[in-house]
Amino acid sequence: MRFNGYLEVRIGEAVDLKPTSYSKRHSIRPSLKSHLLDPYIVAKVDDVRIGQTQTKSKTNSPTYNESLCSQIRDGKVL
C-alpha cells in the first residue's frame, strides 16, 4: 500500500539511551559505564532521507523539541 500526503514528525526527547557495541567500537576503554553518546534522529521514507535533527553532544538523555516535515508521494516505508 502506498501513501501520499504531508508528513510531520514531532520529536521531543529520549531518556536513558544505552550505547550499542557498534557505537563503542573505537573506544579506548569500552567497559566504562558512563559512555556518553552524540545522538541524532534521521527520518526516511523508502530509504530516502526526509529530515534529520541536530546532533546533541555528549548526552544519553537528549531533548530535541524539533519537527521534521515533508510532502510524500507514493511512499511505502517510513
All heavy atoms as a GROMACS GRO file, in nm:
protein
  621
    1MET      N    1   0.084  -0.118   0.000
    1MET     CA    2   0.000   0.000   0.000
    1MET      C    3   0.089   0.124   0.000
    1MET      O    4   0.181   0.138   0.078
    1MET     CB    5  -0.087  -0.002   0.124
    1MET     CG    6  -0.184   0.110   0.129
    1MET     SD    7  -0.302   0.079   0.261
    1MET     CE    8  -0.329   0.243   0.313
    2ARG      N    9   0.059   0.216  -0.086
    2ARG     CA   10   0.135   0.340  -0.096
    2ARG      C   11   0.058   0.453  -0.027
    2ARG      O   12  -0.062   0.448  -0.015
    2ARG     CB   13   0.160   0.376  -0.241
    2ARG     CG   14   0.246   0.272  -0.312
    2ARG     CD   15   0.302   0.330  -0.440
    2ARG     NE   16   0.384   0.234  -0.507
    2ARG     CZ   17   0.516   0.224  -0.492
    2ARG    NH1   18   0.577   0.304  -0.409
    2ARG    NH2   19   0.584   0.135  -0.558
    3PHE      N   20   0.134   0.553   0.021
    3PHE     CA   21   0.069   0.666   0.085
    3PHE      C   22   0.120   0.797   0.027
    3PHE      O   23   0.232   0.807  -0.020
    3PHE     CB   24   0.087   0.663   0.237
    3PHE     CG   25   0.230   0.659   0.284
    3PHE    CD1   26   0.300   0.775   0.312
    3PHE    CD2   27   0.294   0.538   0.303
    3PHE    CE1   28   0.431   0.771   0.355
    3PHE    CE2   29   0.423   0.532   0.348
    3PHE     CZ   30   0.493   0.650   0.374
    4ASN      N   31   0.030   0.895   0.026
    4ASN     CA   32   0.059   1.030  -0.023
    4ASN      C   33   0.014   1.128   0.083
    4ASN      O   34  -0.079   1.101   0.159
    4ASN     CB   35  -0.018   1.059  -0.152
    4ASN     CG   36   0.024   0.970  -0.265
    4ASN    OD1   37   0.139   0.966  -0.302
    4ASN    ND2   38  -0.072   0.896  -0.319
    5GLY      N   39   0.077   1.244   0.087
    5GLY     CA   40   0.033   1.348   0.177
    5GLY      C   41   0.148   1.418   0.246
    5GLY      O   42   0.264   1.402   0.212
    6TYR      N   43   0.111   1.498   0.344
    6TYR     CA   44   0.206   1.578   0.420
    6TYR      C   45   0.241   1.503   0.548
    6TYR      O   46   0.152   1.462   0.623
    6TYR     CB   47   0.142   1.713   0.452
    6TYR     CG   48   0.231   1.809   0.526
    6TYR    CD1   49   0.334   1.875   0.460
    6TYR    CD2   50   0.213   1.831   0.661
    6TYR    CE1   51   0.416   1.963   0.528
    6TYR    CE2   52   0.294   1.920   0.729
    6TYR     CZ   53   0.396   1.984   0.662
    6TYR     OH   54   0.476   2.072   0.729
    7LEU      N   55   0.368   1.484   0.573
    7LEU     CA   56   0.415   1.413   0.692
    7LEU      C   57   0.484   1.512   0.785
    7LEU      O   58   0.573   1.586   0.743
    7LEU     CB   59   0.513   1.302   0.653
    7LEU     CG   60   0.581   1.230   0.768
    7LEU    CD1   61   0.479   1.144   0.844
    7LEU    CD2   62   0.694   1.144   0.718
    8GLU      N   63   0.439   1.514   0.909
    8GLU     CA   64   0.507   1.594   1.012
    8GLU      C   65   0.535   1.503   1.130
    8GLU      O   66   0.445   1.439   1.184
    8GLU     CB   67   0.421   1.711   1.057
    8GLU     CG   68   0.489   1.794   1.165
    8GLU     CD   69   0.408   1.915   1.209
    8GLU    OE1   70   0.292   1.928   1.164
    8GLU    OE2   71   0.461   1.994   1.287
    9VAL      N   72   0.662   1.494   1.166
    9VAL     CA   73   0.706   1.412   1.279
    9VAL      C   74   0.758   1.507   1.385
    9VAL      O   75   0.850   1.585   1.358
    9VAL     CB   76   0.816   1.312   1.238
    9VAL    CG1   77   0.861   1.230   1.358
    9VAL    CG2   78   0.767   1.222   1.127
   10ARG      N   79   0.700   1.502   1.504
   10ARG     CA   80   0.745   1.586   1.615
   10ARG      C   81   0.831   1.502   1.708
   10ARG      O   82   0.788   1.395   1.753
   10ARG     CB   83   0.628   1.644   1.691
   10ARG     CG   84   0.549   1.741   1.607
   10ARG     CD   85   0.436   1.801   1.684
   10ARG     NE   86   0.356   1.880   1.593
   10ARG     CZ   87   0.241   1.931   1.625
   10ARG    NH1   88   0.190   1.911   1.744
   10ARG    NH2   89   0.174   2.001   1.537
   11ILE      N   90   0.949   1.551   1.737
   11ILE     CA   91   1.044   1.478   1.820
   11ILE      C   92   1.069   1.557   1.946
   11ILE      O   93   1.110   1.673   1.941
   11ILE     CB   94   1.175   1.455   1.743
   11ILE    CG1   95   1.144   1.377   1.615
   11ILE    CG2   96   1.276   1.382   1.829
   11ILE    CD1   97   1.251   1.381   1.513
   12GLY      N   98   1.042   1.493   2.060
   12GLY     CA   99   1.057   1.560   2.189
   12GLY      C  100   1.190   1.530   2.256
   12GLY      O  101   1.283   1.610   2.252
   13GLU      N  102   1.199   1.412   2.315
   13GLU     CA  103   1.321   1.378   2.389
   13GLU      C  104   1.338   1.227   2.396
   13GLU      O  105   1.247   1.151   2.367
   13GLU     CB  106   1.316   1.435   2.530
   13GLU     CG  107   1.206   1.376   2.617
   13GLU     CD  108   1.203   1.434   2.757
   13GLU    OE1  109   1.308   1.478   2.806
   13GLU    OE2  110   1.095   1.435   2.816
   14ALA      N  111   1.455   1.187   2.437
   14ALA     CA  112   1.485   1.046   2.465
   14ALA      C  113   1.543   1.041   2.606
   14ALA      O  114   1.608   1.134   2.651
   14ALA     CB  115   1.585   0.992   2.364
   15VAL      N  116   1.519   0.931   2.675
   15VAL     CA  117   1.564   0.919   2.813
   15VAL      C  118   1.645   0.791   2.828
   15VAL      O  119   1.605   0.684   2.782
   15VAL     CB  120   1.444   0.917   2.909
   15VAL    CG1  121   1.489   0.900   3.052
   15VAL    CG2  122   1.362   1.044   2.894
   16ASP      N  123   1.761   0.804   2.891
   16ASP     CA  124   1.844   0.689   2.929
   16ASP      C  125   1.883   0.601   2.810
   16ASP      O  126   1.866   0.479   2.812
   16ASP     CB  127   1.774   0.606   3.036
   16ASP     CG  128   1.869   0.514   3.111
   16ASP    OD1  129   1.989   0.547   3.117
   16ASP    OD2  130   1.823   0.412   3.163
   17LEU      N  131   1.938   0.664   2.705
   17LEU     CA  132   1.987   0.588   2.591
   17LEU      C  133   2.108   0.504   2.631
   17LEU      O  134   2.189   0.545   2.714
   17LEU     CB  135   2.028   0.683   2.478
   17LEU     CG  136   1.918   0.766   2.415
   17LEU    CD1  137   1.977   0.864   2.315
   17LEU    CD2  138   1.814   0.679   2.350
   18LYS      N  139   2.120   0.386   2.573
   18LYS     CA  140   2.231   0.296   2.602
   18LYS      C  141   2.317   0.281   2.477
   18LYS      O  142   2.264   0.263   2.367
   18LYS     CB  143   2.179   0.158   2.643
   18LYS     CG  144   2.085   0.158   2.760
   18LYS     CD  145   2.160   0.177   2.888
   18LYS     CE  146   2.065   0.153   3.004
   18LYS     NZ  147   2.059   0.258   3.098
   19PRO      N  148   2.449   0.285   2.491
   19PRO     CA  149   2.535   0.265   2.374
   19PRO      C  150   2.532   0.120   2.329
   19PRO      O  151   2.521   0.028   2.410
   19PRO     CB  152   2.674   0.304   2.425
   19PRO     CG  153   2.667   0.285   2.572
   19PRO     CD  154   2.525   0.313   2.611
   20THR      N  155   2.541   0.099   2.200
   20THR     CA  156   2.550  -0.036   2.144
   20THR      C  157   2.696  -0.075   2.132
   20THR      O  158   2.786   0.009   2.142
   20THR     CB  159   2.485  -0.043   2.005
   20THR    OG1  160   2.557   0.044   1.918
   20THR    CG2  161   2.338   0.000   2.010
   21SER      N  162   2.723  -0.201   2.107
   21SER     CA  163   2.860  -0.244   2.087
   21SER      C  164   2.920  -0.177   1.963
   21SER      O  165   3.039  -0.147   1.959
   21SER     CB  166   2.868  -0.395   2.076
   21SER     OG  167   2.788  -0.441   1.969
   22TYR      N  168   2.836  -0.148   1.864
   22TYR     CA  169   2.884  -0.079   1.743
   22TYR      C  170   2.929   0.063   1.776
   22TYR      O  171   3.030   0.110   1.725
   22TYR     CB  172   2.773  -0.077   1.637
   22TYR     CG  173   2.816  -0.014   1.507
   22TYR    CD1  174   2.891  -0.085   1.415
   22TYR    CD2  175   2.779   0.116   1.475
   22TYR    CE1  176   2.930  -0.028   1.295
   22TYR    CE2  177   2.818   0.174   1.357
   22TYR     CZ  178   2.894   0.102   1.266
   22TYR     OH  179   2.934   0.159   1.149
   23SER      N  180   2.855   0.134   1.863
   23SER     CA  181   2.893   0.272   1.896
   23SER      C  182   3.017   0.279   1.984
   23SER      O  183   3.082   0.383   1.990
   23SER     CB  184   2.777   0.344   1.965
   23SER     OG  185   2.756   0.292   2.094
   24LYS      N  186   3.053   0.168   2.048
   24LYS     CA  187   3.172   0.165   2.133
   24LYS      C  188   3.293   0.102   2.064
   24LYS      O  189   3.396   0.081   2.127
   24LYS     CB  190   3.142   0.086   2.262
   24LYS     CG  191   3.036   0.150   2.347
   24LYS     CD  192   3.023   0.081   2.481
   24LYS     CE  193   2.963  -0.054   2.468
   24LYS     NZ  194   2.935  -0.120   2.595
   25ARG      N  195   3.284   0.076   1.935
   25ARG     CA  196   3.388   0.000   1.865
   25ARG      C  197   3.524   0.071   1.863
   25ARG      O  198   3.627   0.006   1.853
   25ARG     CB  199   3.344  -0.032   1.723
   25ARG     CG  200   3.336   0.087   1.631
   25ARG     CD  201   3.264   0.053   1.502
   25ARG     NE  202   3.258   0.165   1.413
   25ARG     CZ  203   3.174   0.267   1.424
   25ARG    NH1  204   3.088   0.271   1.523
   25ARG    NH2  205   3.174   0.366   1.337
   26HIS      N  206   3.528   0.205   1.872
   26HIS     CA  207   3.655   0.278   1.870
   26HIS      C  208   3.697   0.328   2.008
   26HIS      O  209   3.793   0.403   2.018
   26HIS     CB  210   3.646   0.396   1.774
   26HIS     CG  211   3.624   0.355   1.632
   26HIS    ND1  212   3.711   0.275   1.561
   26HIS    CD2  213   3.522   0.381   1.547
   26HIS    CE1  214   3.665   0.255   1.440
   26HIS    NE2  215   3.549   0.318   1.428
   27SER      N  216   3.624   0.290   2.112
   27SER     CA  217   3.655   0.336   2.247
   27SER      C  218   3.786   0.275   2.296
   27SER      O  219   3.813   0.157   2.273
   27SER     CB  220   3.544   0.298   2.345
   27SER     OG  221   3.430   0.372   2.318
   28ILE      N  222   3.862   0.356   2.366
   28ILE     CA  223   3.986   0.306   2.425
   28ILE      C  224   3.953   0.217   2.544
   28ILE      O  225   4.013   0.113   2.563
   28ILE     CB  226   4.075   0.424   2.469
   28ILE    CG1  227   4.117   0.504   2.347
   28ILE    CG2  228   4.197   0.375   2.545
   28ILE    CD1  229   4.183   0.636   2.378
   29ARG      N  230   3.853   0.259   2.624
   29ARG     CA  231   3.809   0.180   2.739
   29ARG      C  232   3.659   0.153   2.726
   29ARG      O  233   3.578   0.222   2.786
   29ARG     CB  234   3.838   0.257   2.868
   29ARG     CG  235   3.987   0.272   2.891
   29ARG     CD  236   4.011   0.346   3.018
   29ARG     NE  237   3.978   0.487   2.996
   29ARG     CZ  238   3.989   0.580   3.087
   29ARG    NH1  239   4.032   0.551   3.207
   29ARG    NH2  240   3.958   0.704   3.061
   30PRO      N  241   3.620   0.052   2.649
   30PRO     CA  242   3.477   0.027   2.625
   30PRO      C  243   3.400  -0.022   2.747
   30PRO      O  244   3.279  -0.027   2.745
   30PRO     CB  245   3.476  -0.080   2.516
   30PRO     CG  246   3.608  -0.146   2.527
   30PRO     CD  247   3.705  -0.042   2.578
   31SER      N  248   3.469  -0.054   2.856
   31SER     CA  249   3.399  -0.104   2.974
   31SER      C  250   3.344   0.008   3.062
   31SER      O  251   3.279  -0.019   3.162
   31SER     CB  252   3.493  -0.192   3.056
   31SER     OG  253   3.602  -0.115   3.102
   32LEU      N  254   3.371   0.134   3.028
   32LEU     CA  255   3.318   0.245   3.108
   32LEU      C  256   3.166   0.243   3.108
   32LEU      O  257   3.104   0.230   3.003
   32LEU     CB  258   3.366   0.379   3.053
   32LEU     CG  259   3.513   0.415   3.076
   32LEU    CD1  260   3.544   0.547   3.009
   32LEU    CD2  261   3.544   0.423   3.223
   33LYS      N  262   3.107   0.258   3.226
   33LYS     CA  263   2.960   0.257   3.237
   33LYS      C  264   2.898   0.388   3.190
   33LYS      O  265   2.784   0.392   3.151
   33LYS     CB  266   2.919   0.227   3.380
   33LYS     CG  267   2.950   0.085   3.421
   33LYS     CD  268   2.898   0.055   3.558
   33LYS     CE  269   2.929  -0.089   3.595
   33LYS     NZ  270   2.880  -0.124   3.726
   34SER      N  271   2.973   0.496   3.196
   34SER     CA  272   2.917   0.627   3.162
   34SER      C  273   2.959   0.670   3.021
   34SER      O  274   3.007   0.780   3.001
   34SER     CB  275   2.961   0.731   3.264
   34SER     OG  276   3.102   0.744   3.261
   35HIS      N  277   2.943   0.583   2.925
   35HIS     CA  278   2.976   0.614   2.786
   35HIS      C  279   2.869   0.710   2.731
   35HIS      O  280   2.753   0.674   2.717
   35HIS     CB  281   2.979   0.485   2.704
   35HIS     CG  282   3.022   0.504   2.563
   35HIS    ND1  283   3.154   0.518   2.528
   35HIS    CD2  284   2.952   0.514   2.449
   35HIS    CE1  285   3.162   0.534   2.397
   35HIS    NE2  286   3.040   0.532   2.347
   36LEU      N  287   2.909   0.834   2.701
   36LEU     CA  288   2.815   0.934   2.652
   36LEU      C  289   2.806   0.927   2.499
   36LEU      O  290   2.904   0.898   2.431
   36LEU     CB  291   2.856   1.073   2.696
   36LEU     CG  292   2.855   1.096   2.848
   36LEU    CD1  293   2.907   1.234   2.880
   36LEU    CD2  294   2.715   1.077   2.903
   37LEU      N  295   2.689   0.958   2.448
   37LEU     CA  296   2.661   0.950   2.305
   37LEU      C  297   2.649   1.089   2.244
   37LEU      O  298   2.632   1.188   2.314
   37LEU     CB  299   2.530   0.874   2.284
   37LEU     CG  300   2.523   0.735   2.344
   37LEU    CD1  301   2.381   0.683   2.335
   37LEU    CD2  302   2.619   0.642   2.276
   38ASP      N  303   2.654   1.096   2.112
   38ASP     CA  304   2.624   1.215   2.034
   38ASP      C  305   2.502   1.182   1.946
   38ASP      O  306   2.515   1.162   1.824
   38ASP     CB  307   2.742   1.256   1.946
   38ASP     CG  308   2.863   1.300   2.026
   38ASP    OD1  309   2.844   1.356   2.135
   38ASP    OD2  310   2.976   1.278   1.980
   39PRO      N  311   2.382   1.171   2.007
   39PRO     CA  312   2.266   1.119   1.933
   39PRO      C  313   2.201   1.220   1.839
   39PRO      O  314   2.208   1.341   1.860
   39PRO     CB  315   2.169   1.081   2.044
   39PRO     CG  316   2.204   1.173   2.156
   39PRO     CD  317   2.351   1.196   2.146
   40TYR      N  318   2.137   1.165   1.735
   40TYR     CA  319   2.053   1.241   1.642
   40TYR      C  320   1.951   1.144   1.585
   40TYR      O  321   1.965   1.023   1.597
   40TYR     CB  322   2.136   1.306   1.531
   40TYR     CG  323   2.212   1.209   1.446
   40TYR    CD1  324   2.157   1.159   1.329
   40TYR    CD2  325   2.339   1.167   1.482
   40TYR    CE1  326   2.226   1.068   1.251
   40TYR    CE2  327   2.409   1.077   1.404
   40TYR     CZ  328   2.353   1.029   1.288
   40TYR     OH  329   2.421   0.939   1.211
   41ILE      N  330   1.849   1.197   1.521
   41ILE     CA  331   1.742   1.115   1.464
   41ILE      C  332   1.730   1.148   1.316
   41ILE      O  333   1.729   1.265   1.278
   41ILE     CB  334   1.608   1.141   1.536
   41ILE    CG1  335   1.621   1.099   1.681
   41ILE    CG2  336   1.494   1.067   1.466
   41ILE    CD1  337   1.506   1.141   1.767
   42VAL      N  338   1.721   1.044   1.234
   42VAL     CA  339   1.702   1.059   1.090
   42VAL      C  340   1.568   0.996   1.053
   42VAL      O  341   1.539   0.884   1.093
   42VAL     CB  342   1.815   0.989   1.010
   42VAL    CG1  343   1.787   0.994   0.861
   42VAL    CG2  344   1.948   1.053   1.040
   43ALA      N  345   1.485   1.068   0.978
   43ALA     CA  346   1.359   1.013   0.927
   43ALA      C  347   1.376   0.985   0.778
   43ALA      O  348   1.427   1.068   0.704
   43ALA     CB  349   1.245   1.112   0.948
   44LYS      N  350   1.335   0.863   0.737
   44LYS     CA  351   1.347   0.824   0.597
   44LYS      C  352   1.214   0.768   0.548
   44LYS      O  353   1.142   0.704   0.622
   44LYS     CB  354   1.453   0.714   0.580
   44LYS     CG  355   1.594   0.758   0.609
   44LYS     CD  356   1.690   0.643   0.587
   44LYS     CE  357   1.833   0.684   0.609
   44LYS     NZ  358   1.925   0.572   0.582
   45VAL      N  359   1.186   0.792   0.421
   45VAL     CA  360   1.073   0.730   0.352
   45VAL      C  361   1.132   0.658   0.231
   45VAL      O  362   1.200   0.721   0.149
   45VAL     CB  363   0.967   0.832   0.309
   45VAL    CG1  364   0.860   0.766   0.223
   45VAL    CG2  365   0.905   0.898   0.430
   46ASP      N  366   1.110   0.528   0.223
   46ASP     CA  367   1.165   0.445   0.116
   46ASP      C  368   1.317   0.463   0.104
   46ASP      O  369   1.371   0.478  -0.005
   46ASP     CB  370   1.096   0.476  -0.017
   46ASP     CG  371   0.948   0.444  -0.013
   46ASP    OD1  372   0.908   0.356   0.064
   46ASP    OD2  373   0.873   0.510  -0.088
   47ASP      N  374   1.386   0.462   0.216
   47ASP     CA  375   1.532   0.477   0.225
   47ASP      C  376   1.584   0.609   0.170
   47ASP      O  377   1.700   0.620   0.132
   47ASP     CB  378   1.604   0.360   0.157
   47ASP     CG  379   1.591   0.231   0.237
   47ASP    OD1  380   1.586   0.240   0.362
   47ASP    OD2  381   1.587   0.124   0.176
   48VAL      N  382   1.499   0.711   0.164
   48VAL     CA  383   1.540   0.845   0.124
   48VAL      C  384   1.523   0.936   0.245
   48VAL      O  385   1.414   0.944   0.303
   48VAL     CB  386   1.456   0.897   0.005
   48VAL    CG1  387   1.492   1.040  -0.028
   48VAL    CG2  388   1.474   0.806  -0.114
   49ARG      N  389   1.629   1.004   0.282
   49ARG     CA  390   1.626   1.092   0.399
   49ARG      C  391   1.535   1.211   0.374
   49ARG      O  392   1.549   1.282   0.274
   49ARG     CB  393   1.767   1.143   0.429
   49ARG     CG  394   1.775   1.232   0.551
   49ARG     CD  395   1.913   1.289   0.567
   49ARG     NE  396   2.009   1.182   0.584
   49ARG     CZ  397   2.108   1.185   0.669
   49ARG    NH1  398   2.128   1.290   0.742
   49ARG    NH2  399   2.190   1.083   0.679
   50ILE      N  400   1.436   1.230   0.463
   50ILE     CA  401   1.348   1.345   0.451
   50ILE      C  402   1.376   1.448   0.559
   50ILE      O  403   1.324   1.559   0.552
   50ILE     CB  404   1.199   1.303   0.455
   50ILE    CG1  405   1.165   1.235   0.587
   50ILE    CG2  406   1.165   1.217   0.337
   50ILE    CD1  407   1.018   1.219   0.609
   51GLY      N  408   1.457   1.413   0.657
   51GLY     CA  409   1.492   1.509   0.761
   51GLY      C  410   1.582   1.449   0.867
   51GLY      O  411   1.591   1.327   0.880
   52GLN      N  412   1.649   1.538   0.940
   52GLN     CA  413   1.739   1.495   1.048
   52GLN      C  414   1.739   1.603   1.155
   52GLN      O  415   1.736   1.722   1.126
   52GLN     CB  416   1.880   1.476   0.994
   52GLN     CG  417   1.981   1.442   1.102
   52GLN     CD  418   2.120   1.418   1.047
   52GLN    OE1  419   2.135   1.370   0.936
   52GLN    NE2  420   2.221   1.452   1.125
   53THR      N  421   1.743   1.559   1.282
   53THR     CA  422   1.753   1.653   1.392
   53THR      C  423   1.897   1.700   1.408
   53THR      O  424   1.989   1.644   1.347
   53THR     CB  425   1.710   1.588   1.525
   53THR    OG1  426   1.801   1.482   1.556
   53THR    CG2  427   1.568   1.537   1.519
   54GLN      N  428   1.915   1.799   1.491
   54GLN     CA  429   2.050   1.842   1.526
   54GLN      C  430   2.115   1.735   1.612
   54GLN      O  431   2.047   1.662   1.684
   54GLN     CB  432   2.047   1.972   1.604
   54GLN     CG  433   1.998   2.090   1.525
   54GLN     CD  434   1.998   2.217   1.609
   54GLN    OE1  435   2.018   2.214   1.729
   54GLN    NE2  436   1.975   2.328   1.543
   55THR      N  437   2.246   1.724   1.605
   55THR     CA  438   2.319   1.630   1.690
   55THR      C  439   2.336   1.693   1.828
   55THR      O  440   2.376   1.808   1.840
   55THR     CB  441   2.458   1.600   1.630
   55THR    OG1  442   2.440   1.545   1.500
   55THR    CG2  443   2.535   1.502   1.716
   56LYS      N  444   2.302   1.617   1.930
   56LYS     CA  445   2.320   1.662   2.068
   56LYS      C  446   2.451   1.605   2.120
   56LYS      O  447   2.475   1.485   2.109
   56LYS     CB  448   2.203   1.618   2.157
   56LYS     CG  449   2.069   1.668   2.109
   56LYS     CD  450   2.065   1.819   2.115
   56LYS     CE  451   1.930   1.868   2.067
   56LYS     NZ  452   1.912   2.010   2.084
   57SER      N  453   2.533   1.688   2.176
   57SER     CA  454   2.667   1.649   2.214
   57SER      C  455   2.674   1.590   2.354
   57SER      O  456   2.620   1.646   2.448
   57SER     CB  457   2.758   1.771   2.204
   57SER     OG  458   2.890   1.735   2.231
   58LYS      N  459   2.740   1.476   2.365
   58LYS     CA  460   2.776   1.412   2.492
   58LYS      C  461   2.661   1.400   2.591
   58LYS      O  462   2.667   1.451   2.702
   58LYS     CB  463   2.892   1.487   2.558
   58LYS     CG  464   3.014   1.505   2.472
   58LYS     CD  465   3.078   1.373   2.439
   58LYS     CE  466   3.204   1.396   2.358
   58LYS     NZ  467   3.230   1.292   2.264
   59THR      N  468   2.556   1.328   2.552
   59THR     CA  469   2.442   1.308   2.641
   59THR      C  470   2.375   1.175   2.612
   59THR      O  471   2.381   1.124   2.500
   59THR     CB  472   2.340   1.422   2.628
   59THR    OG1  473   2.235   1.400   2.722
   59THR    CG2  474   2.282   1.433   2.489
   60ASN      N  475   2.311   1.119   2.713
   60ASN     CA  476   2.231   0.998   2.697
   60ASN      C  477   2.083   1.028   2.716
   60ASN      O  478   2.001   0.937   2.713
   60ASN     CB  479   2.276   0.890   2.795
   60ASN     CG  480   2.413   0.836   2.761
   60ASN    OD1  481   2.461   0.854   2.650
   60ASN    ND2  482   2.476   0.770   2.854
   61SER      N  483   2.049   1.154   2.739
   61SER     CA  484   1.909   1.197   2.753
   61SER      C  485   1.888   1.327   2.675
   61SER      O  486   1.870   1.434   2.734
   61SER     CB  487   1.875   1.216   2.900
   61SER     OG  488   1.886   1.095   2.970
   62PRO      N  489   1.890   1.321   2.541
   62PRO     CA  490   1.878   1.443   2.461
   62PRO      C  491   1.735   1.498   2.457
   62PRO      O  492   1.639   1.423   2.461
   62PRO     CB  493   1.921   1.398   2.322
   62PRO     CG  494   1.884   1.253   2.319
   62PRO     CD  495   1.906   1.203   2.458
   63THR      N  496   1.725   1.629   2.451
   63THR     CA  497   1.598   1.698   2.430
   63THR      C  498   1.606   1.770   2.296
   63THR      O  499   1.696   1.848   2.272
   63THR     CB  500   1.573   1.801   2.542
   63THR    OG1  501   1.574   1.732   2.667
   63THR    CG2  502   1.440   1.871   2.524
   64TYR      N  503   1.510   1.740   2.207
   64TYR     CA  504   1.514   1.796   2.073
   64TYR      C  505   1.411   1.908   2.054
   64TYR      O  506   1.444   2.015   2.008
   64TYR     CB  507   1.490   1.687   1.968
   64TYR     CG  508   1.600   1.585   1.962
   64TYR    CD1  509   1.586   1.462   2.022
   64TYR    CD2  510   1.719   1.613   1.898
   64TYR    CE1  511   1.687   1.368   2.017
   64TYR    CE2  512   1.821   1.520   1.892
   64TYR     CZ  513   1.804   1.398   1.952
   64TYR     OH  514   1.904   1.306   1.948
   65ASN      N  515   1.284   1.882   2.080
   65ASN     CA  516   1.176   1.976   2.052
   65ASN      C  517   1.184   2.028   1.908
   65ASN      O  518   1.184   2.148   1.883
   65ASN     CB  519   1.176   2.091   2.153
   65ASN     CG  520   1.145   2.042   2.292
   65ASN    OD1  521   1.066   1.950   2.309
   65ASN    ND2  522   1.209   2.100   2.391
   66GLU      N  523   1.191   1.935   1.814
   66GLU     CA  524   1.202   1.968   1.672
   66GLU      C  525   1.091   1.898   1.594
   66GLU      O  526   1.035   1.799   1.639
   66GLU     CB  527   1.337   1.924   1.615
   66GLU     CG  528   1.455   1.994   1.675
   66GLU     CD  529   1.586   1.950   1.614
   66GLU    OE1  530   1.590   1.922   1.492
   66GLU    OE2  531   1.685   1.942   1.688
   67SER      N  532   1.061   1.950   1.476
   67SER     CA  533   0.966   1.886   1.384
   67SER      C  534   1.034   1.863   1.250
   67SER      O  535   1.111   1.947   1.203
   67SER     CB  536   0.844   1.976   1.362
   67SER     OG  537   0.770   1.987   1.478
   68LEU      N  538   1.006   1.748   1.191
   68LEU     CA  539   1.054   1.718   1.057
   68LEU      C  540   0.931   1.710   0.967
   68LEU      O  541   0.838   1.636   0.996
   68LEU     CB  542   1.129   1.584   1.056
   68LEU     CG  543   1.246   1.571   1.154
   68LEU    CD1  544   1.302   1.430   1.151
   68LEU    CD2  545   1.353   1.672   1.124
   69CYS      N  546   0.930   1.787   0.858
   69CYS     CA  547   0.813   1.796   0.771
   69CYS      C  548   0.852   1.767   0.626
   69CYS      O  549   0.959   1.807   0.582
   69CYS     CB  550   0.751   1.935   0.778
   69CYS     SG  551   0.712   1.989   0.943
   70SER      N  552   0.764   1.698   0.555
   70SER     CA  553   0.790   1.668   0.416
   70SER      C  554   0.661   1.630   0.345
   70SER      O  555   0.570   1.574   0.405
   70SER     CB  556   0.890   1.552   0.406
   70SER     OG  557   0.921   1.526   0.271
   71GLN      N  558   0.656   1.658   0.216
   71GLN     CA  559   0.547   1.614   0.130
   71GLN      C  560   0.586   1.478   0.075
   71GLN      O  561   0.695   1.460   0.022
   71GLN     CB  562   0.525   1.714   0.015
   71GLN     CG  563   0.402   1.689  -0.067
   71GLN     CD  564   0.273   1.717   0.009
   71GLN    OE1  565   0.268   1.804   0.093
   71GLN    NE2  566   0.170   1.641  -0.023
   72ILE      N  567   0.497   1.379   0.087
   72ILE     CA  568   0.528   1.242   0.046
   72ILE      C  569   0.440   1.204  -0.072
   72ILE      O  570   0.319   1.229  -0.072
   72ILE     CB  571   0.502   1.142   0.162
   72ILE    CG1  572   0.576   1.185   0.288
   72ILE    CG2  573   0.539   1.001   0.120
   72ILE    CD1  574   0.724   1.189   0.277
   73ARG      N  575   0.501   1.142  -0.174
   73ARG     CA  576   0.428   1.089  -0.289
   73ARG      C  577   0.467   0.944  -0.310
   73ARG      O  578   0.586   0.912  -0.321
   73ARG     CB  579   0.462   1.169  -0.415
   73ARG     CG  580   0.392   1.301  -0.420
   73ARG     CD  581   0.359   1.336  -0.564
   73ARG     NE  582   0.266   1.442  -0.568
   73ARG     CZ  583   0.297   1.571  -0.567
   73ARG    NH1  584   0.422   1.606  -0.562
   73ARG    NH2  585   0.203   1.662  -0.572
   74ASP      N  586   0.371   0.858  -0.315
   74ASP     CA  587   0.391   0.715  -0.341
   74ASP      C  588   0.489   0.652  -0.242
   74ASP      O  589   0.575   0.573  -0.279
   74ASP     CB  590   0.438   0.690  -0.485
   74ASP     CG  591   0.330   0.725  -0.586
   74ASP    OD1  592   0.211   0.705  -0.554
   74ASP    OD2  593   0.365   0.772  -0.696
   75GLY      N  594   0.477   0.686  -0.115
   75GLY     CA  595   0.562   0.627  -0.013
   75GLY      C  596   0.516   0.487   0.024
   75GLY      O  597   0.397   0.457   0.020
   76LYS      N  598   0.610   0.402   0.060
   76LYS     CA  599   0.576   0.266   0.103
   76LYS      C  600   0.623   0.239   0.245
   76LYS      O  601   0.553   0.177   0.322
   76LYS     CB  602   0.639   0.162   0.008
   76LYS     CG  603   0.573   0.156  -0.127
   76LYS     CD  604   0.643   0.059  -0.217
   76LYS     CE  605   0.613  -0.084  -0.177
   76LYS     NZ  606   0.672  -0.182  -0.269
   77VAL      N  607   0.744   0.284   0.279
   77VAL     CA  608   0.804   0.251   0.408
   77VAL      C  609   0.852   0.376   0.477
   77VAL      O  610   0.923   0.456   0.418
   77VAL     CB  611   0.924   0.154   0.389
   77VAL    CG1  612   0.989   0.122   0.522
   77VAL    CG2  613   0.880   0.027   0.320
   78LEU      N  614   0.812   0.394   0.603
   78LEU     CA  615   0.859   0.507   0.684
   78LEU      C  616   0.964   0.457   0.778
   78LEU      O  617   0.949   0.358   0.844
   78LEU     CB  618   0.745   0.568   0.763
   78LEU     CG  619   0.783   0.677   0.864
   78LEU    CD1  620   0.845   0.797   0.792
   78LEU    CD2  621   0.664   0.719   0.944
   0.00000   0.00000   0.00000
